Amino acid sequence: MNLDDVVGADVEKLKEMSSIIRERIIRVVSAQGGHLASNLGVVELTLALYSVFDPREDIIIWDTSHQCYTHKLLTGRWGEFSTLRKFGGISGYTSLRESELDRFGAGHAGTSIAAALGIERALKLKNQKKNVIVVIGDGALTNGESLESLNQIKTQNSKIKIILNDNGMSIAPNVGALSEAFTKIRTTPAYVKLKQIIKKILEGSEFGKNVEEELKRIRESMKYFIAGSDFFESLGLKHIGPVDGHDLEMMTSLFKRLKNYDYPVVVHVITKKGKGYEPAENDSITFHSAPKFDPDSGEPLKKEGQMSYSEIFGEALVRIAQKNLSVFAITAAMPDGTGLKRFSQLFPERFADLGITEQSCVTFAAGLSTAGLIPVVAIYSTFLQRAYDQIFHDVALQDLNVVFAIDRAGLVGEDGPTHHGLADIALFRTIPNSKIFTPSNALELISLLKTIFEDGIIKGVIAIRYPKDIEKASSFDELWERSKVIDPFHWEIVRKGKSRIAVLAVGDMVKRLEKVVSLDPTIVYVRCVKPLDEKTLKDLADEHEIFVTIEEGFVNGGFGESVTSFISRCDRKRFVLTLGISEQFVPHGSREELLRYCGLDSESIFRRVASFLEREVYAW
C-alpha cells in the first residue's frame, strides 16, 4: 500500500485501507512497543488528508509525530514497518534523515506551526505554490511555542492550514451536525467567491466601506451571541469544526473544499484515541506509549517482581509527602509516566499537571518556593532541556529551593535521539551552586530522596537523575524499609584495587564494570556528580596515576571534564580517560544495543580502558 493507492481514492476504498492499516499497526506495536492509541486515532484522518493533499506535492507536518505511523506506512515504508523502533530500523517519529516526505523531524511537542511558517516563507521566496498543512494535537497546542506561532500567522500573511486533532474530548451529535452545516456553507467555493465579490464592490467607495464594516460587526455579534468568542478567529484564523475525525466521507469532502482555500484556517477534528482496538480505547494512557503486549488480549508482557524507577520515585515521594506537608509535585502532562499518578490522587491540592509547558512548570515551582513550599519538578530529561533558562534565571539566580526529578536520564532505548536524556549533567553543571545526584539503583534512589527531605539539605537547585530502567523488587515496602539516610555528597569505594587505576562510575554505570575488574582497579560509585567529593578524589590521586570516568551522558561538559580539571591541579602527572557519549546523536534501539553502540557495555569499557593503557600510559 502506498500513496498511489490513496491519492484520489473514493471513500469505500479508503475504508478498506483503514482496516488493513489498523491491523498492521496493532501487530507491529504489540511485538515491539510504541505509540499505539494516538496512531490508531488518526488512521481515517491521515487517509482522508492524503487522498486530497498529495504529500509529494504539498507540505504536511506532524507535530510531535506521536501519530505518524499511518503516514510512514503510506510513504514508502510499508515493508520496513516491521523494523519500527528496532536498532537499524525505522524511527517511531518523523525524521528528515529517513524520508524526504518527513518534512520536519519531531519528538517534542509544539514545533510544527513555527516550522510550517518558516517553510511557507521559503516557498514564497522560491515562487513555489504548495499547501502547507500542520496536524497538531490538542495537548501540543497548549505548548508555549505553539501559542507564540499562532500569534504570528496573521502578521506573516500566512495561508497555512492547521488540523487540530482533538482526542481529549467528546462532542454531542447536535453540535456536530450544526457545526457541519456551518462548515459546509463557509467553505463552499460559491460562498467564498460571492464574499470576495461583495467585498470588492463595497471597498470601492467610502459608503461601501462603512456598510462592509457595519455588516462585519453584525456578523461577529451574531456569531459571538450563538457560539461565544472564538480564540482562533480572534487571531485572524478561520475556524472550522468540530468535525468527526473518523467520518471519511465528511473529511474528504471538507478537505476538497479547503484545497484552494485562500485563508489561514484551523480545522477542529474530533478523534478517539485507540480507535478500533478495544483495549486501547478503554485505556488510552497505558497504550499511549505501549509496552509489548498480547495483541489478542491487550495484556502487557511485563514480568512480575519488577518496578520502574518512575514507579519507585512516585511511591517514595508519596511516603515523604505524608510526613512533610510542604512537598508539592509538578509535572508536564506526564503524571503516569513520571510515577506521580498516586501522588495526584492522594494530595490533589499539592499537585499540578501544567500540560506540555516545561518552562511554566519550572517558574511555577519557583513561585511555590518563594512561599516556603518544597516543589518537586518531575520531567523527562529530554523535555527538561526546554526549561534551561527558567532553571538558571527563575530558580538559581534567585537562590530558590527546587528539586528536579530527572526521569529517563541517559539512553532511553527505542524512542531514539529526540528522547535520549544525554545533556542534563552538562546543563545542570553550568548552573551555579547546583547539586547533581545519580543513584546507582532503586534502593539508592529512595535513600537519596529520604536524605534530601529528612536531612534538611534542600538548598538551591537539586537534580536527581535516574534512567528509564526496570529494577527487580519483591515489593516497594521492602525497599523502603532497607533504605536509609546517607551522606549524599560522599562517593563510595565499592572495590579497593591494587593497580594504579581508579574507575569513577556515575550512577548505575557502576553495574557495568564486570570485565574491567580483571585489571584490578579501584572502583568508585559516584552518587554525587556536583559538587565533587574532593576529599575522596584527592585521596585517590595520592594512590593512583590513571583515572577512568564513566557516565551515561555527553562527555562534553560532563562529569569527566570536572574530574580532569581537578586532577590537572595535582602536583604530579595523572592520566584521565573520560568515557561517555561522544559528540553524536544516538539512534534508536534497545537500551543494551545502544550501550554497546556507544561503547558503554561491560565488554566495550574493558576494551577501551585496556587500549588506553597500552596506547597512552605504558608508552609514556
C-alpha positions in Angstrom: 0.0 0.0 0.0 1.4 3.4 -0.9 0.4 7.0 -1.9 -0.7 6.0 -5.4 -3.4 3.8 -3.8 -4.6 6.7 -1.6 -4.4 9.9 -3.7 -7.8 10.4 -5.3 -9.3 7.2 -3.8 -13.0 7.0 -3.2 -14.4 6.7 0.3 -15.1 3.0 0.1 -11.6 2.2 -0.8 -10.3 4.4 2.0 -12.5 2.5 4.4 -10.9 -0.8 3.3 -7.5 0.7 3.7 -8.2 1.9 7.2 -8.9 -1.7 8.4 -5.7 -3.0 6.9 -3.6 -0.2 8.3 -5.1 -0.5 11.8 -4.4 -4.2 11.9 -0.8 -3.7 10.8 -0.1 -1.1 13.4 -1.6 -3.2 16.2 0.5 -6.3 15.2 3.8 -4.4 14.9 3.4 -2.3 18.0 2.3 -5.3 20.1 5.6 -7.0 19.2 8.0 -4.2 20.0 6.1 -1.4 21.7 5.3 2.1 20.5 2.7 4.9 20.4 -0.4 2.9 19.7 -3.5 4.8 20.9 -2.6 8.1 19.2 -1.8 6.4 16.0 -5.0 4.3 15.8 -6.9 7.6 16.4 -5.7 9.2 13.2 -5.9 6.4 10.6 -9.0 7.9 8.9 -7.7 11.4 9.3 -4.5 10.6 7.5 -6.2 8.7 4.7 -8.7 11.5 4.1 -6.0 14.1 4.2 -3.6 12.3 1.8 -6.5 11.4 -0.6 -6.8 15.1 -1.2 -3.4 16.6 -0.4 -0.7 14.6 -2.1 2.3 14.8 0.4 4.6 14.5 -2.6 3.3 17.8 -3.8 2.1 19.6 -0.7 3.9 20.0 2.7 2.4 18.1 5.6 3.9 18.4 9.1 3.1 16.2 12.0 3.5 17.9 15.4 5.3 15.7 17.9 4.8 12.8 15.5 3.3 10.5 18.0 0.7 9.9 15.3 2.8 9.4 12.2 2.6 5.6 11.7 -0.1 5.7 9.0 2.0 8.4 7.3 5.0 6.1 7.4 3.0 3.2 6.0 1.7 5.3 3.1 5.0 6.9 2.2 7.2 4.0 1.1 7.8 2.2 4.4 5.1 -0.5 4.4 7.7 -3.3 4.2 10.1 -1.7 6.6 7.4 -1.0 9.2 8.2 -4.3 10.9 11.5 -2.8 11.9 9.8 0.1 13.7 11.9 1.3 16.7 14.4 -1.6 16.2 18.1 -0.8 16.1 18.9 0.0 12.4 15.2 0.1 11.6 12.8 3.0 11.1 12.1 5.6 13.8 8.9 5.9 15.7 8.9 9.6 14.8 9.3 11.7 11.7 12.9 12.2 10.6 14.5 14.2 7.9 17.2 11.6 7.7 14.6 8.8 7.0 12.4 10.2 4.2 12.0 13.4 2.1 8.3 13.1 2.9 9.0 13.5 6.6 9.0 17.2 6.1 10.1 18.1 9.6 11.6 15.9 12.3 9.8 15.9 15.7 9.7 14.2 19.0 9.0 17.2 21.2 5.6 18.9 21.1 4.7 22.3 19.7 7.3 22.8 16.9 5.1 22.2 13.9 3.4 25.6 13.4 6.7 27.6 13.7 8.4 25.1 11.3 5.4 25.4 8.8 5.7 29.2 8.8 9.4 29.0 8.0 8.8 26.5 5.2 5.9 28.6 3.8 8.1 31.7 3.8 10.9 29.8 1.9 8.3 28.6 -0.7 7.2 32.1 -1.3 10.7 33.3 -1.9 11.1 30.5 -4.4 7.8 31.2 -6.1 6.6 27.7 -5.3 2.9 27.3 -4.7 2.1 24.5 -2.3 -0.3 23.9 0.5 1.4 23.9 3.9 -0.6 21.8 6.4 0.0 21.1 10.1 -1.5 18.3 12.1 -1.3 19.1 15.8 -2.8 17.5 18.8 -4.9 19.4 21.5 -2.1 18.7 24.0 0.6 20.2 21.9 -1.5 23.3 21.3 -1.0 24.2 25.0 2.7 24.4 24.5 4.1 28.0 24.5 5.9 27.6 21.2 2.6 26.7 19.5 0.8 29.7 21.0 3.6 32.0 20.0 3.4 30.7 16.5 -0.4 31.0 16.3 0.1 34.7 17.1 2.5 35.1 14.2 0.3 33.7 11.4 -1.7 36.8 10.6 1.4 39.1 10.7 3.2 36.7 8.4 0.3 36.8 5.9 0.3 33.0 6.1 -2.2 30.7 4.4 -1.3 27.6 6.3 -3.9 25.0 7.2 -3.9 23.6 10.7 -5.7 20.4 11.5 -6.3 20.4 15.2 -6.6 16.7 16.2 -8.6 16.8 19.4 -8.6 13.4 21.0 -9.2 14.6 24.6 -12.9 15.3 24.5 -16.3 14.1 23.1 -18.9 16.1 21.2 -22.7 15.9 21.3 -24.3 14.9 18.0 -26.4 18.0 17.7 -23.4 20.3 18.0 -21.6 18.2 15.4 -24.5 18.4 12.9 -24.8 22.2 13.4 -21.1 22.6 13.0 -21.1 20.5 9.8 -23.8 22.7 8.3 -21.9 25.9 9.0 -18.7 24.4 7.8 -20.2 23.4 4.5 -21.6 26.9 3.9 -18.3 28.7 4.9 -16.1 26.5 2.7 -18.3 26.2 -0.4 -16.4 27.8 -3.3 -19.5 29.7 -4.4 -19.9 31.2 -1.0 -16.2 32.2 -0.8 -16.4 33.7 -4.3 -19.6 35.7 -3.6 -18.0 37.0 -0.4 -14.9 38.2 -2.4 -17.1 39.9 -5.0 -19.3 41.7 -2.4 -16.1 42.8 -0.5 -14.6 44.2 -3.7 -17.8 46.2 -4.5 -18.1 47.6 -1.1 -14.5 48.6 -0.9 -15.0 50.8 -4.0 -16.5 53.7 -2.0 -16.4 55.3 1.4 -20.1 54.5 1.8 -19.4 50.9 0.8 -16.5 50.6 3.3 -18.8 51.8 6.1 -21.5 49.3 5.1 -18.9 46.5 5.0 -17.7 47.4 8.4 -21.2 47.5 9.8 -22.1 44.1 8.3 -18.9 42.7 9.7 -19.8 43.9 13.2 -23.3 42.5 12.9 -21.9 39.1 11.7 -19.4 39.0 14.6 -22.1 40.0 17.1 -24.4 37.2 15.9 -21.5 34.7 15.9 -20.5 35.6 19.5 -24.1 35.5 20.6 -24.6 32.0 19.3 -21.2 30.4 19.9 -19.2 32.8 22.2 -15.8 34.3 21.5 -13.6 32.2 19.2 -9.9 32.0 20.2 -8.7 31.2 16.7 -10.8 33.8 14.9 -9.6 36.5 17.3 -6.1 35.7 15.9 -7.2 36.2 12.4 -7.7 32.5 11.5 -10.8 30.9 10.0 -12.1 28.3 12.4 -14.0 25.2 11.1 -15.5 22.4 13.1 -15.5 20.4 15.2 -15.9 17.6 12.7 -15.9 13.8 13.2 -12.3 12.6 12.5 -13.4 9.1 11.7 -16.0 10.1 9.1 -14.1 9.6 5.9 -16.9 11.0 3.7 -17.2 14.2 5.6 -13.5 14.8 5.9 -12.6 14.1 2.3 -15.4 16.4 1.2 -14.2 19.1 3.6 -10.6 18.8 2.5 -11.5 19.1 -1.1 -13.3 22.4 -0.4 -10.2 23.6 1.5 -7.8 22.6 -1.2 -7.7 26.1 -2.7 -8.9 28.0 0.3 -7.0 31.2 0.4 -7.1 31.9 4.1 -5.2 30.6 7.1 -7.6 28.1 8.7 -7.9 25.8 11.7 -10.0 22.6 11.2 -11.0 21.2 14.6 -11.3 17.4 14.2 -12.5 15.1 17.0 -10.8 11.7 17.1 -10.8 8.8 19.6 -7.5 7.5 20.9 -7.1 3.8 20.3 -10.0 3.8 17.7 -10.8 0.3 16.5 -8.9 -1.6 19.3 -10.9 -2.0 22.4 -8.1 -2.3 25.0 -6.5 1.0 23.7 -9.9 2.7 23.5 -10.6 1.7 27.2 -7.1 2.6 28.4 -5.5 5.2 26.1 -3.0 6.2 28.8 -1.3 2.8 29.0 -1.5 2.4 25.2 -0.2 5.9 24.5 3.4 4.6 24.7 2.6 1.0 24.8 4.9 -1.7 26.2 5.0 -5.0 24.3 1.6 -6.7 24.7 -0.5 -9.6 23.6 -2.5 -8.3 20.6 -5.4 -10.6 21.2 -6.0 -9.7 24.9 -4.2 -6.4 25.1 -2.4 -7.6 28.3 1.2 -6.1 28.7 4.0 -8.6 28.7 5.7 -7.0 31.8 7.3 -9.5 34.1 6.2 -9.8 37.7 8.5 -8.7 40.5 9.8 -5.6 38.6 9.3 -1.9 39.2 10.4 1.0 37.1 12.5 3.9 38.5 9.5 6.1 37.8 7.2 4.0 39.9 9.7 3.8 42.7 10.2 7.6 42.7 6.5 8.2 42.7 5.8 5.9 45.6 8.8 7.3 47.6 7.5 10.8 47.2 4.1 9.7 48.4 5.7 8.4 51.6 7.7 11.5 52.1 4.7 13.8 51.4 2.6 12.0 54.1 5.0 13.4 56.7 6.3 16.6 55.0 3.3 18.8 54.3 5.5 21.3 52.3 6.1 18.9 49.4 4.4 19.9 46.2 4.8 17.8 43.0 4.7 19.2 39.4 4.7 17.5 36.1 4.3 18.4 32.4 1.4 16.2 31.1 3.2 13.1 32.4 1.6 12.1 35.8 1.6 8.4 34.8 5.0 8.4 33.0 6.7 10.1 35.9 5.1 7.9 38.6 3.1 10.7 40.1 -0.4 9.4 39.4 -1.0 8.1 43.0 0.5 11.3 44.5 -2.0 13.3 42.4 -4.9 11.2 43.8 -3.8 11.4 47.4 -2.7 15.0 47.5 -4.6 16.8 44.7 -4.1 20.2 46.5 -0.3 19.7 46.4 -0.1 18.5 42.8 -0.1 20.3 39.5 0.0 19.0 35.9 0.5 22.0 33.8 0.4 20.3 30.4 3.2 20.4 27.9 4.7 23.6 29.4 8.1 22.7 30.8 9.2 26.4 31.1 6.0 27.3 33.0 6.4 24.3 35.3 9.8 25.5 36.4 8.8 29.1 37.0 5.6 27.8 38.8 7.9 25.8 41.1 10.0 28.9 41.7 6.8 30.8 42.7 5.9 28.0 45.2 9.4 28.1 46.6 9.2 31.8 47.4 6.2 31.0 49.6 8.1 28.3 51.6 6.9 25.1 49.8 9.3 22.4 48.6 8.4 21.9 44.9 9.5 18.7 43.1 9.5 19.1 39.3 9.3 15.6 37.7 10.1 15.9 34.0 11.8 13.6 31.5 15.4 14.7 30.9 14.9 15.4 27.2 12.0 17.7 27.8 13.6 19.5 30.7 16.1 20.8 28.2 13.4 23.2 27.1 13.4 25.0 30.5 17.1 25.7 30.9 16.6 29.5 31.1 13.9 29.1 33.8 16.2 26.9 35.9 19.0 29.4 35.5 17.1 32.6 35.8 14.0 32.0 37.8 15.3 29.4 40.3 19.1 29.5 40.6 19.6 33.3 40.2 17.1 33.9 42.9 18.6 31.3 45.2 15.3 29.4 45.4 15.0 25.8 46.5 13.6 23.4 43.9 14.1 19.6 43.5 14.3 18.4 39.9 13.4 14.7 39.5 15.0 14.0 36.1 13.4 10.9 34.7 14.6 8.9 31.6 18.2 10.2 32.1 20.7 8.6 29.8 19.8 6.3 26.9 16.1 5.6 26.8 16.1 3.0 24.1 13.5 2.7 21.3 12.3 6.3 21.3 15.7 7.4 20.0 17.5 10.7 19.7 14.7 13.0 20.4 14.1 11.3 23.8 17.6 10.3 25.0 18.5 12.2 28.2 22.1 12.9 27.5 22.5 16.6 28.2 21.2 17.0 31.8 24.6 16.6 33.5 26.2 19.1 31.2 23.3 21.5 31.6 23.0 21.4 35.4 26.8 21.6 35.8 26.6 25.1 34.4 24.0 26.2 37.0 25.9 28.0 39.8 25.6 26.1 43.2 23.5 23.3 41.7 23.8 19.8 43.1 23.5 16.7 40.9 22.8 13.3 42.4 22.9 10.0 40.4 21.6 6.9 42.2 23.1 3.5 41.2 19.9 1.6 41.9 16.3 1.8 43.2 17.4 1.5 46.8 19.8 4.4 46.4 17.1 6.5 44.7 14.9 6.1 47.8 17.8 6.7 50.2 18.7 9.9 48.3 15.1 11.1 48.4 14.8 10.4 52.1 18.1 12.2 52.8 17.2 15.3 50.7 13.9 15.8 52.6 14.7 14.4 56.0 18.2 15.7 56.4 17.4 19.3 55.5 19.9 19.7 52.7 17.4 21.2 50.3 19.1 24.4 49.2 19.1 25.8 45.7 18.8 23.7 42.6 18.9 20.0 43.3 18.8 17.5 40.5 18.3 13.7 40.8 18.8 11.9 37.6 17.7 8.2 37.1 17.4 6.0 34.0 14.5 4.5 32.1 15.0 1.1 33.5 13.4 -1.8 35.5 14.6 -2.9 38.9 14.0 -6.3 40.4 12.0 -5.7 43.6 9.9 -8.0 45.7 7.9 -5.0 46.9 8.3 -1.3 47.4 7.7 -1.8 51.2 10.8 -3.9 51.4 12.9 -1.3 49.5 11.5 1.5 51.8 12.5 -0.5 54.9 16.0 -1.1 53.7 16.6 2.5 52.6 18.2 5.0 55.0 19.5 8.5 55.3 23.0 8.7 53.8 25.8 11.2 53.1 24.7 12.1 49.6 27.9 14.0 48.8 30.3 11.1 49.7 31.5 8.7 46.9 31.6 5.1 47.8 34.6 2.9 47.2 33.0 -0.4 46.2 36.2 -2.2 45.3 39.8 -1.4 46.5 42.2 -2.5 43.8 46.0 -2.9 43.9 46.7 -1.4 40.5 47.4 2.2 39.6 43.9 2.5 38.1 40.8 4.2 39.7 37.5 3.9 37.9 34.9 6.5 38.8 31.4 5.3 37.7 28.5 7.7 37.7 25.2 6.2 38.9 24.2 2.9 37.6 27.2 2.7 35.3 28.9 1.1 38.3 27.0 -2.1 37.4 28.8 -2.4 34.1 32.3 -3.0 35.2 32.5 -6.8 35.5 35.1 -7.1 32.8 37.3 -4.2 33.8 37.8 -5.9 37.3 40.4 -8.1 35.6 42.7 -5.0 35.5 42.4 -4.9 39.4 41.3 -1.3 39.6 39.8 0.7 42.5 36.1 1.2 41.6 34.2 4.2 42.9 30.5 4.7 42.8 29.8 8.4 42.2 26.5 9.2 43.7 27.1 13.0 43.5 28.4 14.5 40.2 28.3 18.0 41.6 29.9 19.1 43.9 32.8 16.7 43.5 33.8 14.7 46.5 37.2 16.4 46.6 38.5 14.7 49.7 37.9 11.2 48.2 39.3 12.4 44.8 42.4 13.8 46.4 43.0 10.6 48.4 42.6 8.6 45.2 45.0 10.9 43.4 47.6 10.2 46.1 47.4 6.5 45.4 46.6 6.2 41.6 48.0 7.5 38.4 45.3 6.5 36.0 41.7 7.6 36.2 38.7 6.4 34.2 35.4 8.3 34.4 32.3 6.6 33.0 28.9 8.4 32.6 25.8 7.9 30.6 25.7 11.3 29.2 27.7 13.6 26.9 31.4 13.7 27.6 31.5 17.4 26.5 30.5 19.3 29.6 30.1 16.1 31.6 31.4 14.7 34.9 34.7 13.6 33.3 35.6 17.2 32.5 35.2 18.2 36.1 37.5 15.3 37.2 40.1 16.2 34.6 40.1 19.8 35.7 40.6 18.8 39.3 43.3 16.2 38.5 45.2 18.7 36.4 45.8 20.7 39.5 47.6 17.8 41.3 51.3 18.1 42.0 52.3 15.3 39.6 51.1 13.9 36.2 48.0 11.8 36.1 46.2 10.3 33.1 42.4 10.6 32.7 40.2 8.7 30.3 36.7 10.1 30.0 34.1 7.6 28.8 30.5 8.6 27.9 28.6 9.7 24.8 30.8 11.3 22.2 29.6 14.3 20.1 26.8 12.5 18.2 23.1 11.9 18.2 22.5 8.3 19.2 19.9 6.4 17.2 17.1 4.2 18.5 17.3 0.6 19.6 17.1 -1.4 22.8 19.0 0.1 25.8 21.5 -2.8 25.7 22.1 -2.3 22.0 22.7 1.4 22.4 25.1 0.9 25.3 27.2 -1.4 23.0 26.9 1.2 20.2 28.2 3.9 22.5 30.9 1.7 24.0 29.4 1.7 27.4 28.7 -2.0 27.9 31.0 -4.1 30.1 33.0 -5.6 27.2 33.5 -2.2 25.5 34.5 -0.5 28.7 37.2 -3.1 29.3 38.4 -2.9 25.7 38.6 0.9 25.7 40.4 1.0 29.1 42.9 -1.6 28.0 43.6 0.2 24.8 44.1 3.5 26.6 46.6 1.9 28.9 48.6 0.4 26.1 48.5 3.4 23.8 48.9 6.3 26.2 50.1 5.3 29.6 52.5 2.4 29.1 54.0 4.2 26.1 54.7 7.2 28.3 
